[in-house]
Structure formats: C-alpha cells, structure tokens
C-alpha cells in the first residue's frame, strides 16, 4: 500500500511539478529563446499543469468518497470510540484532545475522529481552547487532505485557540516548530492566548 501510494504521489504530483519547474526555469534563464522553442516549453508547462490539476481532482474525489463512508459505530454507552480521547475542563475552558499514539491511516478514520470532536464540542454549547497531545501521532499521506480540512474547520468554528504539544524526550526536536515541546509549554501558550483575548 505504501509503495503504491508513493508511486501515485510521484506520478500525479511530483513528476508534473518537476517538469513545470524545469520548463519555467528555462523560460526565465534564457529570455532570448526563439519563438518556437519558447512555445514548446510553454506547452510543456501548461500540459503538466493540466496533469497536476487532474491529480488534485482525483485526490479530492477520493477524500470526499471516504468522507461519505459511515462513521465509527458508537460503543455500548452510545458514545463514539474516540470520545475517551476528548476531555473538557469547564473551569479552565480547555478541551484536551489526545492524538498520542494514534495513526490516521485514511480519510475515513480522520472523519470519524473529527466527527466525535465536533459533536463533543458542539454539545457543550460554547467554544474552547484546544490542547492537543500530538506525541507519536502519525498521519498517512492519503489522510492529510482530510486531516487539514477537518482541523481547520474545528479551529474556525469551535475553538478560541489551538495548541499542539509533544511531551517527553525529544532530542531531535519537533519537526514542526508550531508543536510545543511539553504540556506545560502548551498551557503557557494558552494562558498567553487568553490574555490577548481578555
């Protein structure tokens, strides 16, 4: 599956982007190209642009098809299987979301988890500061578009602010500088957000 996905990403996105960049750099670096040569490189760039657009359309179709799949079935208490990973603290106004050790391997799984987040936060009747534990969370390439879309939607519609952190020994440091290195640092960031909004 990983090999198949890697090949598809290469064919649909990396290859056309590389070809487009090559053609455009030649047009930039050789302004004295003859008209026929210039047209040839323009045609290459436009053709690869069309190929990239088709790749984006195909990816969007896959994402939205997965989004229409049934969400995770509720457990015996009538709550989503993800509800135990969402904790609301009315006193602080913080909603803790635990992505630790979780693997978003498909857009359908992303949508199921975020359906639970949406429902929990919406049922509370007000907006929250989101404190997200991101330790050892992985997001597969085929899940990234759905994850980015759903996370942005939560942040815009249901959150007063959102902070991600990874607790523990991280000698290499976070790959994403917006992910803070500890829960304490994340709480400090939320306190700063609150101060600016008061």
N, C-alpha and C positions, 0 to 999 in steps of 0.2 A: 504493500500500500504506500509506504513512504517513498519507495523508488518510483512508483507510478506517479505519485503527486509531484515529486521533484522533476520528473521528465515533463509533466504537463506545464508546470510553472515555467520551466526553461523554454518550452515551445511557445506558450501563449504570451509570456511577459518579458522574460529576459532577452530572448533572441530578437524580437522586434524592437525593443528599446535599444539594444546594442547596434542594430542595423540603422535605426533612425539617427542615433547619435553620430555614428560614423559618417553618414551622408551629410548631416548638418555641419559637422566639423570641417568636412572637405569644402562645403559651400562657404563657410566662414573663412577658412585659411587660404583659399585660392579664389579671390574675387575676380581674377582675370580669366576664369574658365570660359570656354566657348559656349555659345547658346545651347548647342546640342548636348554637351556634357552637363551643363547646368540643369537642363530639363531631365536628363537621365537620373541625376542624383535627387532632384525634387520628386520625381516619380517614385523612386525607391523609398524616400521618407514618407510620402503620402500613402504608399502601399503598406508599409509597415505600421503606419498609424491606424489604418483600417483594420489590420490584423490584430493590433492591440485592443482596439475598440470591441472587436468580436470576442476577444478573450475576456474582457471585462463583462460583457453581456452574458457570456456563458457562465462566468463565476457568479454573477448576480442571480441568474436563473437557478443555479444550484443552491445558493444560500436561501432564497425565498421558497424553494421547493422544500428544503429541510425545515424551514420555519413553519410550514403548514402541517408538519408531522405532529401527531399527538404529543402533548407534553407528558412529563413523567407522571405516573399514576400516584395518587395520594396514598399515604400509608394508612394504617388502621385508625389513627386519630383524625383522619381527614386532612392532614397537612402534607405538603409536598415533602419528598425525601430530602430536600435541601433546606427545609425550614430550620433544622437544628444548627445550621451554619449561619443563621441570621439572628442576632441578639440586639434588642432595643433597650436603651437605658434612658428612661424618661427624665431622670434627674439631670443628666448631662446633655441630653439631646443628641447622643451619639448612637448611631446604628453600626454595630460591628458585623462585618461580613467576612467570613472565614473561607478564603480560597486556598488555604495551605494544603499542600499535598494533592490538590485537585488537578485533574487532567481534562482540559476542554478539547476533546478529540474530534468533535463535529459541531456544526452549527446547530443541529437539533439539541445537543446537550447544552450548548450556550443558551439557547432559547428557553429550555426547561428551567435552568438555574435562574435566569433573569426573570422568568415569569413568577417564580417564588419570591424574588426580591421585590419586584413591582407590587405583587399582591400584599406582601407584609407591610411595606412602607405606605402603600395607598390606604390600607385598612386602618393604619394608625391615625390618619386624619391630618397629619402635618408633615413638614419637611425635616430632614435630619442631616447631621454631619456624618459622613460615611468614613469609617475607619476600616480599611481593608487589609487583612493579613494575606500577603502575597507569597509567603515562603513556600518554595518548591512547587509553585503553581506553574503549569505548562499549558500553552495554547498552541495547538497544532495549526499549521498554515491554513488548512481548509476551514478552520473555525475563526480565523482572525477578523474577517469582514463582519460576521455576525456579532462577535465579541465587541468590536469597536462601536458598532451601531447601537447595541443594547446598552453598553456602558455610558455612551454619550447621552442616550435618552434618559437613563436614570439620573445622571448628573444634572441635566437641564430641568427635568420635570419634578424630581422628588428630593433633590439634595440641596443643602445650603453650602456644601463644600465637600470635597472628597480627598482623602489622603491614603496612599498605599505605603506599606512598610514590609520589611523582611527582618524578623528577629533572629538573632543567633550569630554564630561565627561566619563571617563573610569576608575572608581575607582578600578575595578578588574584587570586592566592592560590587555594588549594583550595576547591572548593565544599563539600566535606565536611571538617569540621575534624579528623576521625579519620584522614585521609590526610596523612601527613607530607610535608614539602617536599623531602626528599632521602634518598638511600640511607644516608648517614652518620647522619642523624637516626633513621632506622628501625633501624639497627644499635644505636644507643644505647638505643632503646626496648626492643629485645630483650635487651640486656645488663641493663637495669633489671628486666625480667620475670624473667630468670634469677636475679637477686639476691634477688628476693622469694620465689622458689621453693626456694632452697637451704636 
